[in-house]
Amino acid sequence: MPDALVGVVNTRNLYWLALAVLVLVYLVVLWIERSRAGHMAAAVRENEVRVRIIGGRPYLTKLVVFVLAASLATVVGMAYLLLQSGASPATSTADFTLTLLVMVVLGGVGSRWGPWSGRCCTPCSTSGSPSWRTPTRWPGCPPCCASRCRNPCSCWARASSWS
């Protein structure tokens, strides 16, 4: 690892790196989403047969989107590896993977803000400790997610407590 990313003194550099990766991924996704390829990917997602009938190539579109998503996931994974200072099997447990899947499903697939909104309705603790699973509803929790907002780590609860 580079010396600028090692040690407690250089923690600020790791946070700047994480912010840079976040901005880079957001801008690439925004650029692709608004480009012609992004419109084609949205059309393929809605109705693949229709795209094939009007002369599009859905296989090529799916391939490009898959390769781009894999590349972005690789970049984010490298940044995560640097932030965690190593790899361990604990970062890929079934509980963590299912939590991410629930975030995407609750927020909606196919939108840039879907997983973020799904995160607002998903508890952030996966430790299983009883203190995180209390049945109290936190203030600022949206009514549609009242049964899921059971902890102070919810983005929605944080945002409402700041105001």
Secondary structure, DSSP 4 states (H G I P E B T S, - for coil): --GGGSSSTTHHHHHHHHHHHHHHHHHHHHHHHHSHHHHHHHHHHH-HHHHHHTT--HHHHHHHHHHHHHHHHHHHHHHHHHHHTS--GGGG-HHHHHHHHHHHHHH-TTSSSHHHHHHTTS-S--S--GGGG--PPPTT--GGGTTT--STT-HHHHHHHH-
